[in-house]
Amino acid sequence: MTLAQEEARVEAHSASLKKELGVRDLALTQILFIIGLTWIGVAGTLGSAHIVMWLLAILLFYLPMTAVVIYLNQLMPLEGGLYQWAKLGFNPTVGFLLAWNLWLYVIVFTSEIGLQCATYLSYALGPGAAWMTSSSWFVALCSALVLTLMMVAATIGLSVGKWVHNTGGVFMLIIFAVLLLLPFIGLATGHLREFHPLRASLPDFTLHNLNILGKLSFGALGGFEYVAILAGETRAPARAVRRSVLIAAPAIAIMFILGTATVVAYVPAGEIDLIGPMPQVLRVGLGPFGIAGPLVTIAILMTLAMRVAQVSVSFTAVTRLPMVAGWDHLLPPAFSRLHPRYRTPVNSIVLVAASAFALSLVSQIGVGQAEAFQLLFNAGGIFYALTYVVMFAIPILGLRAVTPRPSRWLQAASLSGLLMTVLYVVLSVFPIIKVASVASFALKIVAVIVVMNLVGVGILIAARRRSQSVAETGE
């Protein structure tokens, strides 16, 4: 089947989906999804060297990713996004395993929401609520409540979901505006002695700093391809995704660099909370003011709402992957079945929510709070990074049937993004926090990645045997 024939087949399936998204929705969603609040804390641990690291990450990863995503989406603006690009750029096996790793990433990413809700609430309510972050039952309750709300919103569809995501994007802009203004208010009132947002120093060439560079590249700046999963639910997807990327890209870079500068100005590098750096710096920066208490609480609760909206973006999009895999007969037809009224893949939505909740419970067994977060964080990041390895390889090694071939400059950009992603994968098996045993931590990460991908291979083999059996029996 040619590329044009496959695109026509996918578009025929997509015809039953509601076209809810436009350029504004995609741009706000990208700002919301890509700006991870933890990254300003991670970068802040470098002190004034964070600027050099951010600029290297932008040059070596961010700009190449932008170019590759725009190219692939222009070529294949299809529901399923990266899954379709990998399937058509290479073959269905690569496409399925990519979708499997992306699905696993979102399960891990979503499972963290209970712990993060507890952390943000503890900051919002003050020292008396510190028990929340160490209470397993409270973290589980937060997970169950948020996942239930997201499941309901995802079932109703993007007519509601896009407003959740847009609101989260607006909250993100407001919170970052407060964060960026905070040092200037501190200087004007004498509560901050000095602030040099663009003062830079060269980072030392160490394994730790290479680890941070990988995380600031792929971990912090990745994500432009994500909204392309919803191409079948977007109006004029080829044009809309391109324009939204060009709008969001500079805003995201500025927010990360100046946001990190505020963290560095207020919190010593060794005391930065890697789970909740945003509420931490807001409490420190607004603390000296007489009305700081209510302002901090409001700001932190807005940040929490924004964090939930971020998870909702990934949750909503990834529920489409089993649906499109079902179109290709790689999963049972039940995953492609749409709700009769809302036209959303309800069975897939329930599966994602249940899996994320189960993982949130398992992750708290046998390790401390920070180590549990870091274990989930690294494993989920590697699952996601493996999908980027494939994406960057498509212009270099894939698309054999496409003429003209991708340009040399695009292939060079792909190679840069590929190398930075591989750096992230290799170094993410090691933690950036103190853990009981580094070797044990790394072994757990590797075991999770290998075992879960073997499970994916097993699911694929079973699906093919089932399809072959149906074809032979005619049932």
C-alpha positions as CSV (number, residue, x, y, z in Angstrom):
1,M,0.0,0.0,0.0
2,T,1.4,3.4,-1.0
3,L,1.8,6.4,1.4
4,A,-1.2,8.1,-0.3
5,Q,-3.4,5.0,0.0
6,E,-2.6,4.6,3.7
7,E,-3.2,8.2,4.4
8,A,-6.6,8.0,2.7
9,R,-7.5,4.9,4.8
10,V,-6.6,6.6,8.1
11,E,-8.5,9.8,7.1
12,A,-11.5,7.6,6.3
13,H,-11.4,6.3,9.9
14,S,-10.9,9.8,11.2
15,A,-14.0,11.1,9.5
16,S,-16.1,9.9,12.4
17,L,-14.1,12.0,14.9
18,K,-15.2,15.6,15.9
19,K,-12.9,18.4,14.6
20,E,-12.6,20.5,17.8
21,L,-9.1,21.9,17.7
22,G,-7.6,25.1,16.1
23,V,-4.3,27.0,16.2
24,R,-5.0,28.7,19.5
25,D,-5.9,25.5,21.2
26,L,-2.8,23.7,19.9
27,A,-0.5,26.6,20.9
28,L,-1.8,26.8,24.4
29,T,-1.7,23.0,24.7
30,Q,1.9,23.0,23.6
31,I,2.9,25.6,26.1
32,L,1.0,23.7,28.8
33,F,2.4,20.3,27.9
34,I,6.0,21.1,27.2
35,I,6.7,23.5,30.2
36,G,7.4,20.9,32.9
37,L,7.6,22.7,36.3
38,T,10.2,20.3,37.6
39,W,12.7,21.4,35.0
40,I,13.3,24.9,36.3
41,G,14.3,23.1,39.5
42,V,16.6,20.7,37.8
43,A,18.3,23.5,35.8
44,G,18.5,25.6,39.0
45,T,20.8,23.0,40.6
46,L,23.5,24.3,38.1
47,G,23.4,27.8,39.4
48,S,24.5,30.5,36.9
49,A,25.7,27.7,34.5
50,H,22.0,27.0,33.7
51,I,21.9,29.6,30.9
52,V,24.7,27.8,28.9
53,M,23.0,24.5,29.4
54,W,19.6,25.8,28.2
55,L,21.3,27.4,25.1
56,L,23.1,24.2,24.3
57,A,19.8,22.2,24.7
58,I,18.0,24.7,22.4
59,L,20.6,24.5,19.7
60,L,21.3,20.8,19.8
61,F,17.8,19.5,20.4
62,Y,14.9,22.1,20.5
63,L,15.5,23.6,17.0
64,P,16.1,20.2,15.4
65,M,13.0,18.8,17.0
66,T,10.9,21.7,15.7
67,A,12.2,21.2,12.2
68,V,11.6,17.5,12.2
69,V,8.1,17.7,13.7
70,I,7.0,20.4,11.2
71,Y,8.3,18.3,8.3
72,L,6.7,15.0,9.3
73,N,3.4,16.5,10.2
74,Q,3.3,18.3,6.8
75,L,4.0,15.0,5.1
76,M,1.6,12.9,7.2
77,P,-1.0,15.0,9.1
78,L,-2.9,11.9,10.5
79,E,-4.7,10.9,13.7
80,G,-2.2,9.0,15.8
81,G,0.7,11.4,14.9
82,L,4.0,9.8,15.8
83,Y,2.6,6.3,15.6
84,Q,1.6,6.9,12.0
85,W,4.9,8.6,11.1
86,A,6.8,5.5,12.4
87,K,4.5,3.0,10.7
88,L,4.7,4.7,7.4
89,G,8.3,5.8,7.7
90,F,9.5,2.3,8.7
91,N,6.9,-0.5,9.2
92,P,3.9,-1.5,11.3
93,T,6.1,-3.3,13.9
94,V,8.2,-0.2,14.6
95,G,5.0,1.9,14.7
96,F,3.3,-0.5,17.3
97,L,6.4,-0.6,19.6
98,L,6.7,3.2,19.4
99,A,3.0,3.6,20.4
100,W,3.5,1.0,23.2
101,N,6.4,3.0,24.7
102,L,4.5,6.3,24.3
103,W,1.5,4.6,26.0
104,L,3.7,3.4,28.9
105,Y,5.2,6.9,29.3
106,V,1.8,8.4,29.8
107,I,0.8,5.7,32.3
108,V,3.9,6.5,34.3
109,F,3.5,10.3,33.8
110,T,-0.2,10.1,34.9
111,S,0.6,7.9,37.9
112,E,2.7,10.7,39.4
113,I,-0.3,13.1,39.7
114,G,-1.3,11.9,43.2
115,L,2.1,12.5,44.7
116,Q,2.4,15.9,43.0
117,C,-1.1,16.9,44.1
118,A,-0.1,16.1,47.7
119,T,3.1,18.0,47.4
120,Y,1.4,21.1,46.0
121,L,-1.4,21.0,48.6
122,S,1.1,20.8,51.4
123,Y,2.8,23.9,50.1
124,A,-0.5,25.7,49.7
125,L,-1.8,24.9,53.2
126,G,1.5,25.5,55.0
127,P,3.7,23.5,57.5
128,G,0.7,21.9,59.2
129,A,0.0,20.0,56.0
130,A,3.5,18.5,55.5
131,W,2.1,15.0,56.4
132,M,0.3,14.9,53.1
133,T,3.3,14.0,51.0
134,S,4.3,11.0,53.2
135,S,0.8,9.7,53.6
136,S,0.2,6.7,51.3
137,W,-3.6,6.8,51.7
138,F,-3.8,10.6,51.0
139,V,-1.6,10.2,47.8
140,A,-3.9,7.3,46.7
141,L,-7.0,9.4,47.3
142,C,-5.6,12.3,45.3
143,S,-4.7,9.9,42.4
144,A,-8.2,8.3,42.4
145,L,-10.0,11.6,42.4
146,V,-8.0,13.3,39.7
147,L,-8.0,10.2,37.4
148,T,-11.7,9.9,37.8
149,L,-12.2,13.5,36.7
150,M,-9.9,13.1,33.8
151,M,-11.6,9.9,32.7
152,V,-15.0,11.7,32.6
153,A,-13.6,14.7,30.7
154,A,-11.8,12.5,28.2
155,T,-15.0,10.5,27.6
156,I,-17.0,13.7,26.9
157,G,-14.3,14.7,24.5
158,L,-12.3,17.7,23.3
159,S,-15.4,19.9,23.3
160,V,-14.7,20.0,27.1
161,G,-11.1,18.8,27.2
162,K,-9.8,21.7,25.0
163,W,-11.1,24.2,27.5
164,V,-9.4,22.3,30.4
165,H,-6.2,22.4,28.4
166,N,-6.6,26.1,27.3
167,T,-7.3,27.1,30.9
168,G,-4.2,25.3,32.0
169,G,-2.2,27.0,29.3
170,V,-3.5,30.4,30.5
171,F,-2.7,29.6,34.1
172,M,0.8,28.6,33.0
173,L,1.3,32.0,31.4
174,I,-0.1,33.8,34.5
175,I,2.1,31.8,36.9
176,F,5.2,32.3,34.9
177,A,4.4,36.0,34.6
178,V,4.3,36.1,38.4
179,L,7.5,34.1,38.6
180,L,9.4,36.3,36.2
181,L,8.2,39.5,37.9
182,L,9.0,38.2,41.4
183,P,12.7,39.1,41.5
184,F,12.0,42.7,40.3
185,I,9.4,43.1,43.0
186,G,12.0,41.7,45.5
187,L,14.6,44.2,44.3
188,A,12.2,47.2,44.4
189,T,11.1,46.3,48.0
190,G,14.6,45.4,49.3
191,H,13.7,41.8,49.9
192,L,16.2,40.6,47.3
193,R,19.7,41.9,47.3
194,E,20.6,41.3,43.6
195,F,19.3,39.6,40.5
196,H,21.3,38.9,37.4
197,P,19.1,36.8,35.1
198,L,21.6,36.6,32.3
199,R,24.8,36.1,34.3
200,A,26.3,32.9,32.9
201,S,29.2,30.7,33.8
202,L,30.6,27.7,32.0
203,P,29.5,24.3,33.5
204,D,32.1,21.8,34.4
205,F,32.4,18.8,32.0
206,T,31.2,16.1,34.4
207,L,28.9,13.0,34.0
208,H,26.4,14.8,36.3
209,N,26.2,17.8,34.1
210,L,26.0,15.7,30.9
211,N,23.0,14.0,32.6
212,I,21.5,17.4,33.3
213,L,22.1,18.5,29.6
214,G,20.3,15.4,28.4
215,K,17.3,16.1,30.7
216,L,17.1,19.8,29.7
217,S,17.2,18.8,26.0
218,F,14.8,15.9,25.6
219,G,13.2,15.9,29.0
220,A,12.3,19.6,29.3
221,L,12.0,20.7,25.7
222,G,10.4,17.7,24.0
223,G,6.7,17.5,23.2
224,F,5.9,19.4,20.0
225,E,5.0,16.2,18.2
226,Y,2.4,15.3,20.9
227,V,-0.5,17.4,19.7
228,A,-0.1,15.8,16.2
229,I,-1.7,12.6,17.8
230,L,-4.9,14.5,17.6
231,A,-4.5,15.5,13.9
232,G,-7.8,13.8,13.0
233,E,-9.6,16.0,15.5
234,T,-7.9,19.2,14.3
235,R,-9.1,21.6,11.7
236,A,-6.6,21.8,8.8
237,P,-4.0,19.8,10.8
238,A,-1.0,20.3,8.6
239,R,-1.3,24.1,8.7
240,A,-2.5,24.4,12.3
241,V,0.2,22.3,13.9
242,R,3.0,24.2,12.0
243,R,1.6,27.6,13.0
244,S,1.1,26.5,16.6
245,V,4.7,25.3,16.9
246,L,6.1,28.6,15.5
247,I,4.0,30.5,18.0
248,A,4.8,28.4,21.1
249,A,8.5,27.7,20.5
250,P,10.0,31.1,21.4
251,A,7.7,31.6,24.4
252,I,8.7,28.2,25.9
253,A,12.4,29.0,25.6
254,I,12.1,32.4,27.3
255,M,9.9,31.0,30.1
256,F,12.4,28.2,30.9
257,I,15.5,30.4,30.9
258,L,14.1,33.3,32.9
259,G,12.0,31.0,35.2
260,T,15.2,29.1,36.2
261,A,16.9,32.5,36.9
262,T,14.2,33.2,39.5
263,V,14.7,29.9,41.1
264,V,18.5,30.5,41.3
265,A,17.9,33.9,42.8
266,Y,15.8,32.7,45.7
267,V,16.7,29.1,46.5
268,P,20.2,27.7,47.1
269,A,21.1,25.0,44.6
270,G,21.3,22.3,47.3
271,E,17.9,23.1,48.7
272,I,15.8,23.1,45.5
273,D,12.7,20.9,45.7
274,L,12.8,18.8,42.5
275,I,9.2,17.7,42.9
276,G,7.7,21.1,43.5
277,P,10.2,23.9,42.7
278,M,7.5,26.3,41.6
279,P,5.5,26.4,44.8
280,Q,8.7,26.5,46.8
281,V,10.1,29.6,45.1
282,L,6.7,31.3,45.2
283,R,6.5,30.8,49.0
284,V,10.1,32.0,49.5
285,G,9.7,35.0,47.2
286,L,6.3,36.2,48.4
287,G,6.8,35.2,52.0
288,P,8.2,38.5,53.3
289,F,5.1,40.5,52.2
290,G,2.1,41.0,54.5
291,I,-0.4,39.6,52.1
292,A,1.9,36.8,50.9
293,G,-0.1,34.0,52.6
294,P,-3.3,34.2,50.6
295,L,-1.4,35.1,47.4
296,V,0.9,32.1,47.7
297,T,-2.0,29.8,48.4
298,I,-3.9,31.1,45.3
299,A,-0.8,30.9,43.1
300,I,0.0,27.3,44.3
301,L,-3.5,26.2,43.8
302,M,-3.5,27.6,40.2
303,T,-0.2,25.8,39.7
304,L,-1.9,22.6,40.8
305,A,-4.8,23.1,38.5
306,M,-2.3,23.7,35.7
307,R,-0.4,20.5,36.6
308,V,-3.7,18.5,36.4
309,A,-4.4,20.1,33.0
310,Q,-0.9,19.0,31.8
311,V,-1.6,15.4,32.7
312,S,-5.0,15.7,31.1
313,V,-3.3,16.6,27.8
314,S,-1.2,13.5,27.8
315,F,-4.0,11.3,29.1
316,T,-6.4,12.5,26.4
317,A,-4.0,12.1,23.5
318,V,-2.6,8.7,24.5
319,T,-6.1,7.2,24.6
320,R,-6.2,7.6,20.8
321,L,-3.2,5.2,20.3
322,P,-5.0,2.0,21.1
323,M,-7.8,3.3,18.9
324,V,-5.6,3.8,15.8
325,A,-3.8,0.5,16.6
326,G,-7.2,-1.1,16.5
327,W,-7.7,0.4,13.0
328,D,-4.6,-1.6,11.9
329,H,-5.9,-4.8,13.6
330,L,-3.0,-4.8,16.1
331,L,-5.4,-4.6,19.1
332,P,-8.9,-6.0,19.6
333,P,-11.7,-3.9,17.9
334,A,-13.0,-2.9,21.3
335,F,-10.3,-0.3,21.6
336,S,-11.5,1.4,18.4
337,R,-15.1,1.4,19.5
338,L,-16.4,5.0,20.0
339,H,-18.9,6.2,22.5
340,P,-22.2,6.5,20.6
341,R,-22.8,10.1,21.7
342,Y,-19.3,11.7,22.3
343,R,-17.4,9.7,19.6
344,T,-14.4,9.0,22.0
345,P,-12.6,5.7,22.6
346,V,-14.2,5.0,25.9
347,N,-12.6,1.5,26.5
348,S,-9.2,2.9,26.0
349,I,-9.9,5.7,28.3
350,V,-10.9,3.4,31.1
351,L,-7.8,1.2,30.6
352,V,-5.4,4.1,30.8
353,A,-7.0,5.4,34.0
354,A,-7.0,2.0,35.7
355,S,-3.4,1.3,34.7
356,A,-2.1,4.7,35.9
357,F,-3.9,4.2,39.3
358,A,-2.5,0.7,39.8
359,L,1.1,2.0,39.0
360,S,0.6,4.9,41.5
361,L,0.0,2.4,44.2
362,V,2.8,0.1,43.3
363,S,5.4,2.8,43.0
364,Q,5.1,3.7,46.7
365,I,6.2,0.3,47.9
366,G,9.6,-0.1,49.4
367,V,11.2,3.3,48.6
368,G,11.2,6.8,49.9
369,Q,9.1,9.6,48.5
370,A,11.8,11.3,46.5
371,E,13.3,8.0,45.2
372,A,9.8,6.8,44.2
373,F,9.3,10.0,42.2
374,Q,12.7,9.8,40.6
375,L,12.2,6.1,39.7
376,L,8.9,6.8,38.0
377,F,10.3,10.0,36.4
378,N,13.3,8.3,34.8
379,A,11.5,5.2,33.6
380,G,8.7,7.2,32.0
381,G,11.2,9.6,30.4
382,I,13.1,6.6,28.8
383,F,9.9,5.2,27.4
384,Y,9.1,8.6,25.8
385,A,12.7,9.1,24.6
386,L,12.7,5.7,22.8
387,T,9.8,7.1,20.6
388,Y,12.0,10.2,19.8
389,V,14.9,7.9,18.8
390,V,12.5,6.5,16.1
391,M,11.2,10.0,15.2
392,F,14.6,11.4,14.5
393,A,15.6,8.3,12.6
394,I,12.8,8.6,10.2
395,P,14.3,11.4,8.0
396,I,17.7,9.7,8.2
397,L,16.8,6.0,7.6
398,G,13.1,5.8,6.8
399,L,10.7,7.1,4.2
400,R,12.3,5.0,1.5
401,A,9.3,5.4,-0.8
402,V,9.1,9.2,-0.5
403,T,10.5,11.5,-3.1
404,P,12.1,13.9,-2.9
405,R,14.2,12.6,0.0
406,P,14.5,14.7,3.2
407,S,17.0,17.5,2.7
408,R,20.6,17.2,4.0
409,W,20.1,20.0,6.5
410,L,17.0,18.2,7.9
411,Q,18.9,15.0,8.2
412,A,21.7,16.8,10.0
413,A,19.1,18.3,12.4
414,S,17.7,14.8,12.9
415,L,21.1,13.5,13.8
416,S,21.7,16.2,16.4
417,G,18.3,15.5,18.0
418,L,18.9,11.7,17.9
419,L,22.3,12.0,19.6
420,M,20.9,14.2,22.4
421,T,18.0,11.8,22.9
422,V,20.4,8.8,23.1
423,L,22.4,10.8,25.7
424,Y,19.2,11.3,27.7
425,V,18.4,7.5,27.5
426,V,21.9,6.3,28.5
427,L,22.2,8.7,31.5
428,S,18.7,8.4,32.8
429,V,19.4,5.1,34.3
430,F,21.2,7.0,37.0
431,P,19.4,9.2,39.5
432,I,20.1,12.9,40.1
433,I,19.2,12.7,43.8
434,K,20.7,10.6,46.6
435,V,19.3,7.1,46.8
436,A,20.0,4.1,48.9
437,S,21.9,2.3,46.1
438,V,22.8,3.8,42.7
439,A,23.4,0.3,41.3
440,S,20.0,-1.0,42.5
441,F,18.3,2.1,41.1
442,A,19.9,1.7,37.7
443,L,19.1,-2.1,37.7
444,K,15.4,-1.3,38.4
445,I,15.2,1.2,35.6
446,V,16.8,-1.2,33.0
447,A,14.6,-4.1,34.2
448,V,11.5,-2.1,33.8
449,I,12.4,-0.9,30.3
450,V,13.4,-4.3,29.0
451,V,10.5,-6.3,30.6
452,M,7.8,-3.8,29.5
453,N,9.1,-3.8,25.9
454,L,9.1,-7.6,25.9
455,V,5.5,-7.4,27.0
456,G,4.9,-5.2,24.0
457,V,6.5,-7.6,21.6
458,G,4.3,-10.4,23.1
459,I,1.1,-8.3,22.6
460,L,2.2,-7.7,19.0
461,I,2.9,-11.4,18.3
462,A,-0.4,-12.4,19.8
463,A,-2.3,-9.8,17.7
464,R,-0.7,-11.1,14.5
465,R,-1.5,-14.7,15.3
466,R,-5.1,-13.7,16.1
467,S,-5.4,-11.8,12.8
468,Q,-3.9,-14.7,10.9
469,S,-6.3,-17.2,12.6
470,V,-9.3,-15.0,11.7
471,A,-8.1,-14.7,8.1
472,E,-7.6,-18.5,7.8
473,T,-11.0,-19.4,9.3
474,G,-12.9,-16.5,7.9
475,E,-14.5,-15.8,11.2
